[in-house]
Amino acid sequence: MRARKKRRPPSFRPVPSVLESAAPPTVQRFPADQQAVPGDYKPGDFILTTSNTFSGRLIRFGQRLRYSGADTKYIGWNHAALIETAEGGLIEAVGTGVQRNHITHYGPKEYVLVRIDSFVYPEDREQIVGFAQWCLDEEYGYMTIISIALNLITGGKFTFGVDGQSICSGLVARALERGNAIFQTTPSHIAPADLAKFFNVAAPDALGTTQALKPAT
């Protein structure tokens, strides 16, 4: 009889030359009256924020089913977007599909900037952004949302989706795997709260201005 494989926690493959020369990675909160500017971020970093769209509300509902206890601090986030350019260009999956936007679009909202310096080489950022660019014009992954919701309700592990479709956090997670991030579940089915837990980013009620960036344990 084949032994059951143990489930490994999410992790980063270390990048020694980066870790030795870079400052400890951080996340940084930008309240609604503040705005990240060029120099605060690099291509390949990403933001977590909130959305009141239909898909955003559906994601938040599903996250409430998945997370309980101390982990409820992550469920406030229901949208993620990848930074494409040093000037603040974004690539994100929204209801109309994967498209470009700009970080100033989220100026009226609170968001958190997640910097990924600690687990990527400079060339990894090119791969991360290049993958996100390749996904441009994909349709939004409504079937993926349904798959995630069914798993949350039933406790099952069977996932499904449509090739060529993405959800916001799944797009970011798939792109980050072009660096050194290793997730414990199918990247395309990762929810914003999963990203928040992975990077230990509490939602607005519990988040301080700056906190250490590290994988959850």
PADOTI-129442 format. One line per field, with one value per residue: residue in three letters; residue number from 1; y, z, x of N, C-alpha, C in turn. Coordinates in steps of 0.001 Angstrom, whole numbers. Layout:
REM PADOTI-129442
residu = ALA,...
num = NUM,...
n.c2 = Y,...
n.c3 = Z,...
n.c1 = X,...
ca.c2 = Y,...
ca.c3 = Z,...
ca.c1 = X,...
c.c2 = Y,...
c.c3 = Z,...
c.c1 = X,...
REM end
This chain:
REM PADOTI-129442
residu = MET,ARG,ALA,ARG,LYS,LYS,ARG,ARG,PRO,PRO,SER,PHE,ARG,PRO,VAL,PRO,SER,VAL,LEU,GLU,SER,ALA,ALA,PRO,PRO,THR,VAL,GLN,ARG,PHE,PRO,ALA,ASP,GLN,GLN,ALA,VAL,PRO,GLY,ASP,TYR,LYS,PRO,GLY,ASP,PHE,ILE,LEU,THR,THR,SER,ASN,THR,PHE,SER,GLY,ARG,LEU,ILE,ARG,PHE,GLY,GLN,ARG,LEU,ARG,TYR,SER,GLY,ALA,ASP,THR,LYS,TYR,ILE,GLY,TRP,ASN,HIS,ALA,ALA,LEU,ILE,GLU,THR,ALA,GLU,GLY,GLY,LEU,ILE,GLU,ALA,VAL,GLY,THR,GLY,VAL,GLN,ARG,ASN,HIS,ILE,THR,HIS,TYR,GLY,PRO,LYS,GLU,TYR,VAL,LEU,VAL,ARG,ILE,ASP,SER,PHE,VAL,TYR,PRO,GLU,ASP,ARG,GLU,GLN,ILE,VAL,GLY,PHE,ALA,GLN,TRP,CYS,LEU,ASP,GLU,GLU,TYR,GLY,TYR,MET,THR,ILE,ILE,SER,ILE,ALA,LEU,ASN,LEU,ILE,THR,GLY,GLY,LYS,PHE,THR,PHE,GLY,VAL,ASP,GLY,GLN,SER,ILE,CYS,SER,GLY,LEU,VAL,ALA,ARG,ALA,LEU,GLU,ARG,GLY,ASN,ALA,ILE,PHE,GLN,THR,THR,PRO,SER,HIS,ILE,ALA,PRO,ALA,ASP,LEU,ALA,LYS,PHE,PHE,ASN,VAL,ALA,ALA,PRO,ASP,ALA,LEU,GLY,THR,THR,GLN,ALA,LEU,LYS,PRO,ALA,THR
num = 1,2,3,4,5,6,7,8,9,10,11,12,13,14,15,16,17,18,19,20,21,22,23,24,25,26,27,28,29,30,31,32,33,34,35,36,37,38,39,40,41,42,43,44,45,46,47,48,49,50,51,52,53,54,55,56,57,58,59,60,61,62,63,64,65,66,67,68,69,70,71,72,73,74,75,76,77,78,79,80,81,82,83,84,85,86,87,88,89,90,91,92,93,94,95,96,97,98,99,100,101,102,103,104,105,106,107,108,109,110,111,112,113,114,115,116,117,118,119,120,121,122,123,124,125,126,127,128,129,130,131,132,133,134,135,136,137,138,139,140,141,142,143,144,145,146,147,148,149,150,151,152,153,154,155,156,157,158,159,160,161,162,163,164,165,166,167,168,169,170,171,172,173,174,175,176,177,178,179,180,181,182,183,184,185,186,187,188,189,190,191,192,193,194,195,196,197,198,199,200,201,202,203,204,205,206,207,208,209,210,211,212,213,214,215,216,217
n.c2 = -1195,2170,4788,7641,10865,13461,16694,19579,22647,26010,27679,29475,29094,29602,32448,32920,34957,37190,37408,37893,40410,42152,44242,43173,41831,43594,44435,47101,49353,51418,53827,55153,57844,58074,57321,55000,55601,55842,54124,53185,50663,47780,46263,43248,43126,43200,44189,44035,44459,45731,44994,45819,44599,42162,39712,40183,40297,37711,36236,37104,36061,33296,33071,33517,31122,29400,30292,30546,31406,32565,33020,34553,37132,37522,37599,39970,40982,40953,41217,41207,42537,42681,44426,45892,47759,50124,52560,52204,50811,48300,44811,42987,40708,41139,41515,41841,40565,39821,42566,45760,48272,51029,51863,54149,54034,52767,54589,55892,53884,51718,49921,47303,47087,44563,43547,41683,41158,39397,36764,36527,36641,39395,38847,37153,38748,39725,37399,36938,39221,38971,36619,37463,39404,37771,36639,38618,39782,37388,35701,36361,34155,32744,30138,29048,30423,29294,26645,26944,27824,25587,23686,24860,24761,22020,20794,19344,18372,18420,20163,22487,24263,26668,26570,29286,31227,33446,34287,37082,36760,34248,34734,36374,34562,32476,33884,34563,32096,31880,32964,32238,31288,28810,27240,25613,24685,24439,26949,28539,28490,29889,32058,35591,35839,33618,34326,36482,35170,33572,35477,36644,38902,40846,41837,45158,45963,44852,45463,46959,49905,49081,45845,42762,40762,37507,33937,32278,30070
n.c3 = 0,-832,796,2306,1116,2913,3564,2632,4152,2813,1196,688,-1703,-715,-1584,-1475,-2218,-2521,-49,1625,909,870,2601,5301,4013,3538,4160,3323,4484,2919,3691,2814,2347,1490,-844,-2720,-4351,-7280,-6688,-4251,-4919,-7044,-10327,-10311,-7589,-5512,-4810,-2174,-1724,-1267,-2643,-3844,-5818,-7580,-7874,-5988,-3573,-3563,-3323,-770,793,418,1603,4249,4877,4755,6547,10036,13555,14573,11980,10713,10413,7918,5997,5127,2840,-590,-3158,-5496,-7161,-9635,-9837,-12728,-13904,-13181,-12879,-11751,-13157,-13425,-13617,-13652,-12737,-13377,-13415,-16133,-17288,-17702,-17387,-17960,-15504,-13214,-10307,-9044,-9353,-7144,-5156,-3683,-1944,811,758,631,36,-1137,-982,-2773,-2607,-1039,-1965,-4643,-7535,-9459,-12192,-11956,-11515,-14052,-15264,-13748,-14277,-17050,-17340,-16343,-18258,-20452,-19816,-20292,-21425,-20988,-19990,-17136,-14332,-13646,-13362,-11873,-9456,-8718,-8389,-6203,-4270,-4040,-3006,-546,671,685,1623,-30,-2312,-4991,-7887,-10479,-13596,-16270,-18983,-19781,-18320,-15490,-11977,-9716,-7514,-8136,-10543,-9624,-7873,-9640,-11225,-9324,-8834,-10860,-9821,-6769,-5071,-3411,-3342,-1354,-2506,-5568,-7633,-9314,-8012,-5699,-3187,-2359,474,990,-155,1545,4005,3420,3127,5548,6050,7690,7533,7112,9748,11620,10847,11023,10243,9023,8592,9176,6349,5724,5210,6209,9004
n.c1 = 851,549,2235,743,1285,2781,1470,3099,4115,3615,6343,9463,12018,15256,17284,20372,22325,20772,19490,21649,22492,20357,17970,15776,12758,9645,6195,4027,1663,-749,-2843,-6138,-5708,-3156,-473,1383,4480,6639,9652,8940,8217,8862,8882,7059,6559,3580,150,-2284,-5711,-9072,-12295,-15525,-16907,-18982,-17574,-15590,-17055,-18020,-15658,-14823,-16880,-16452,-13945,-14530,-15689,-13538,-11546,-10910,-10885,-7696,-6886,-8776,-8016,-7031,-9023,-10128,-8930,-9628,-8743,-6050,-3183,-639,2431,3584,5331,8019,6893,4457,2522,14,-899,-3803,-6436,-9724,-13351,-13819,-11723,-8157,-6165,-4501,-3749,-3384,-1489,-2392,-5076,-6032,-5731,-7865,-8504,-7626,-4620,-2125,1281,3330,6544,8966,11662,13233,13103,13708,15815,17162,16634,14495,12314,11793,10853,8552,6951,6859,5356,2864,2260,1957,-455,-2306,-5461,-6734,-9741,-11872,-11742,-14378,-15324,-13295,-13678,-16130,-15283,-13500,-15342,-17065,-15291,-14756,-17248,-17898,-15628,-14034,-11327,-11170,-10481,-11343,-11406,-11169,-9039,-6940,-8174,-8272,-8172,-7846,-5961,-4986,-3671,-1562,-270,494,2257,4235,5359,7121,9287,10613,8672,6788,3794,1249,-1000,-2936,-1782,-3438,-5844,-5602,-6722,-7193,-6924,-5384,-2933,-2432,-2122,87,2092,1876,161,-1907,-5356,-6892,-7972,-6255,-3717,-512,1501,3922,5257,7040,7894,7153,6895,3902,3698
ca.c2 = 0,3366,5720,8927,11925,14544,18001,20495,24040,26874,28122,30103,28583,30734,33025,33421,36198,38272,37532,38425,41801,42976,44455,42252,42222,44189,44889,48451,49769,52752,54176,55781,59205,58004,56669,54554,56334,55166,54014,52351,49327,47353,45297,41931,43286,43201,44815,43431,45505,45250,45316,45582,44022,40878,38674,40474,39873,36251,35771,37350,35078,32006,33121,33374,29694,28699,30747,30728,31658,33597,33262,35469,38433,37608,37518,41286,41207,40144,41512,41315,43016,42619,45633,45580,48727,50961,53749,51866,50057,47036,43805,42389,40003,41708,40872,41905,39806,40259,43830,46712,49357,51789,51831,55314,53652,52320,55653,56152,52728,51233,48717,46936,46757,43422,43541,40288,41124,38354,35422,36551,37300,40447,38298,36522,39757,39753,36219,37138,40200,38405,35686,38242,40013,36698,36362,39723,39494,36191,35952,36177,32749,32512,28711,28844,30900,28256,25508,27277,27875,24220,23052,25432,24311,20565,20272,18514,18835,18369,21504,22577,25615,26739,27027,30612,32130,33726,35171,38064,36197,33140,35317,36788,33370,31797,34698,34465,30815,32066,33290,31124,30968,27468,27224,24268,24338,24831,28414,29197,28479,30606,33226,36689,35550,32653,35144,37263,34266,33159,36571,37130,40272,40987,42785,46503,46151,44389,45731,48146,50605,48246,44629,41880,39885,36152,32941,31812,28738
ca.c3 = 0,-968,1921,1964,1124,3844,2956,3075,4277,1762,1544,-333,-1881,-373,-2583,-559,-2581,-2286,1377,2287,549,928,3892,5499,3199,4293,3524,3778,4364,2427,3940,1687,2103,1098,-2138,-3050,-5481,-7830,-5694,-3181,-5442,-8248,-11090,-9685,-6307,-5726,-3772,-1695,-1411,-1154,-3773,-3595,-7010,-7332,-7663,-4731,-2468,-3583,-2763,673,1387,443,2558,5590,5089,4874,7644,11339,14622,14345,10543,10167,10156,6513,5042,4641,1482,-1613,-4494,-5621,-8475,-9793,-10378,-13987,-14268,-12108,-12784,-11077,-13974,-12835,-14366,-12696,-13258,-12894,-14032,-17598,-17751,-17281,-18082,-17319,-14715,-12581,-8857,-8600,-9356,-5791,-4211,-2746,-1069,1562,205,1173,-941,-719,-1700,-2892,-2767,-286,-2553,-6093,-8191,-10347,-13433,-11655,-11688,-15469,-15527,-13083,-15056,-18382,-17295,-16195,-19562,-21321,-19434,-20663,-22251,-20562,-19366,-15688,-14015,-12830,-13032,-10772,-8256,-8361,-7891,-4858,-3391,-3788,-2106,783,1238,851,2198,-1016,-2865,-6448,-8458,-11917,-14133,-17722,-19442,-20370,-17447,-14250,-10955,-9369,-6676,-8860,-11489,-8869,-7373,-10774,-11626,-8297,-8962,-11812,-8946,-5883,-4172,-3531,-2637,-978,-3265,-6964,-7645,-9980,-7115,-4472,-2918,-1761,1874,984,-353,2767,5029,2973,3396,6899,5923,8294,6891,7676,11156,12482,10223,11367,9075,8382,9330,8484,5312,5920,4961,7409,9428
ca.c1 = 0,1372,2119,151,2274,2487,1288,4148,3691,4146,7690,10290,13370,16118,18180,21398,22994,19830,19254,22835,22754,19160,17343,14652,11611,8551,4964,3748,276,-1046,-4249,-6823,-5232,-1755,-285,2733,5045,7820,10707,8392,7961,9561,8089,7011,5882,2132,-655,-3525,-6668,-10442,-13162,-16948,-17521,-19646,-16558,-14921,-17926,-18075,-14393,-14816,-17788,-15767,-12833,-15101,-15918,-12258,-10694,-11540,-9926,-6682,-6706,-9779,-7388,-6621,-10134,-10536,-8407,-10295,-8226,-4591,-2739,807,3050,4249,6368,8562,6050,3214,1580,-431,-1640,-4728,-7606,-10978,-14502,-13752,-10564,-6827,-5914,-3588,-4317,-2301,-1630,-3157,-6493,-6382,-5452,-8962,-8700,-6479,-4007,-818,2314,4152,7822,9387,13118,13936,13104,13900,16933,16647,16077,13213,11269,11454,10040,7260,6196,6646,4228,1634,1993,1465,-1849,-3183,-6646,-7445,-11033,-11894,-11987,-15572,-15389,-12345,-14351,-17108,-14512,-13032,-16507,-17523,-14333,-14926,-18519,-17928,-14393,-13363,-10061,-11252,-10507,-11559,-11375,-11097,-7734,-6992,-8896,-7540,-8707,-6816,-4900,-4395,-2728,-379,419,1125,3408,5271,6049,8230,10406,10953,7572,6211,2520,833,-2189,-2859,-1671,-4560,-6990,-5271,-7552,-6426,-6596,-4279,-1726,-2210,-1583,1411,3018,1581,-345,-3223,-6254,-6770,-8279,-5170,-2419,239,2028,4928,5518,7985,7379,7658,5874,3228,4140
c.c2 = 1242,4320,7049,10033,13034,15857,18968,21907,24861,27400,28912,29284,29747,31175,33678,34764,37405,38502,38159,39918,42719,43143,43467,42727,42740,44272,46274,48838,51203,53033,54936,57182,59249,57200,56236,55293,55549,55248,53199,50895,49063,46426,43904,41967,43262,43894,43908,44563,44889,45727,45009,45085,42697,39790,38899,40035,38363,35657,35946,36361,33718,31970,33003,31905,28950,29035,30969,31011,32780,33941,34204,36853,38601,37823,38879,41599,40342,40508,41653,41764,43047,43920,45260,46485,49525,52240,53449,51206,48720,46093,43086,41664,40574,41066,40862,41183,40358,41486,44684,47769,50147,51856,53035,55047,53279,53370,55931,55021,52434,49996,48492,46541,45640,43383,42128,40128,39896,36996,35435,37116,38405,39894,37591,37504,39850,38576,36389,38081,39658,37431,36444,38910,38983,36408,37481,39275,38141,36597,35758,34756,32500,31040,28372,29284,29857,27043,25747,27243,26474,23489,23570,24908,22829,19996,19396,19146,18793,19785,21438,24039,25527,27278,28392,31584,32299,34507,36025,37456,35006,33614,35712,35565,32631,32566,34552,33138,30847,32576,32087,30804,29562,27436,25788,23816,24814,26356,29121,29313,29163,31860,34349,36440,34521,33375,35912,36391,33853,34207,37224,38601,40330,42012,44091,46654,45811,44806,47009,48781,49765,47001,43729,41014,38518,35161,32583,30418,27945
c.c3 = 0,203,1450,2121,2073,3090,3516,3199,3131,2172,404,-481,-1619,-1536,-1808,-936,-2367,-792,2096,2040,730,2360,4052,4716,4079,3466,4086,3482,3847,2663,2763,1386,1726,-185,-2297,-4301,-6032,-6866,-4501,-3622,-6663,-9034,-10466,-8275,-6566,-4577,-3411,-1312,-1293,-2348,-3385,-4832,-6657,-7041,-6348,-3536,-2390,-2985,-1249,1395,1500,1464,3991,5914,5360,6165,8920,12371,14275,12865,9950,9882,8701,5551,4523,3248,493,-3034,-4440,-7031,-8507,-10384,-11601,-14249,-13054,-11928,-12156,-11939,-13333,-13917,-13350,-13423,-12582,-13676,-15537,-18158,-17208,-18084,-17306,-16555,-14152,-11087,-8326,-8605,-7957,-4732,-3231,-1740,-269,862,862,27,-377,-1599,-1659,-2984,-2148,-972,-4077,-6449,-9072,-11623,-13196,-11833,-13148,-15836,-14947,-13901,-16447,-18407,-17194,-17522,-20537,-21049,-19815,-21639,-21964,-19945,-17851,-15364,-13126,-12464,-11903,-9459,-7784,-7780,-6468,-3883,-3042,-2831,-681,1456,1571,1557,1233,-1521,-4388,-6989,-9960,-12328,-15645,-18101,-20108,-19577,-16142,-13284,-10443,-8600,-7338,-9874,-10776,-8397,-8497,-11239,-10622,-8349,-10053,-11087,-8091,-4872,-4464,-2699,-2387,-1707,-4696,-7074,-8257,-9081,-5780,-4359,-2331,-312,1975,773,919,3866,4686,3307,4760,6889,6486,7533,7679,9168,12063,12008,10720,10109,8324,9233,8504,7475,5497,5605,6277,7752,9974
c.c1 = 885,1147,1559,1191,1847,2378,2320,3610,4248,5508,8301,11555,14314,16991,19315,21990,22085,19649,20443,23003,21558,18676,16192,13441,10477,7289,4701,2316,192,-2529,-4841,-6321,-3749,-1620,1163,3199,6230,8994,10261,8287,8829,8634,8194,6479,4375,1418,-1827,-4455,-8056,-11258,-14595,-17665,-18186,-18630,-15823,-15743,-18001,-16803,-14372,-15731,-17110,-14648,-13335,-15389,-14618,-11521,-11492,-10460,-8971,-6525,-7745,-9191,-6983,-7781,-10590,-10045,-9179,-9881,-6707,-4256,-1217,1337,3890,5445,6834,7757,4696,2163,1260,-946,-2513,-5849,-8843,-12119,-14487,-12531,-9258,-6447,-4926,-4381,-3139,-2561,-2407,-4661,-6961,-6069,-6589,-9186,-7439,-5925,-2656,94,3181,5398,8413,10906,13782,13965,13189,15258,16357,16011,14739,12066,10844,10554,8632,6387,5892,5490,2912,1263,1444,-11,-2816,-4267,-7274,-8782,-10924,-12345,-13183,-15728,-14416,-12964,-15371,-16408,-14042,-14201,-17004,-16582,-14492,-16181,-18490,-16700,-13618,-12072,-10051,-11375,-10743,-11541,-11305,-9730,-7865,-7835,-8119,-8415,-7546,-5652,-4230,-3373,-1435,412,1139,2355,4548,6014,7112,9457,10712,9869,7059,4942,2068,-429,-2017,-2832,-2867,-5782,-6693,-6122,-6700,-6039,-5475,-2954,-1393,-1623,-163,2463,2786,1155,-1766,-4042,-6301,-7008,-7106,-3790,-1801,807,3038,5126,6413,7265,7993,6554,5195,3705,2986
REM end
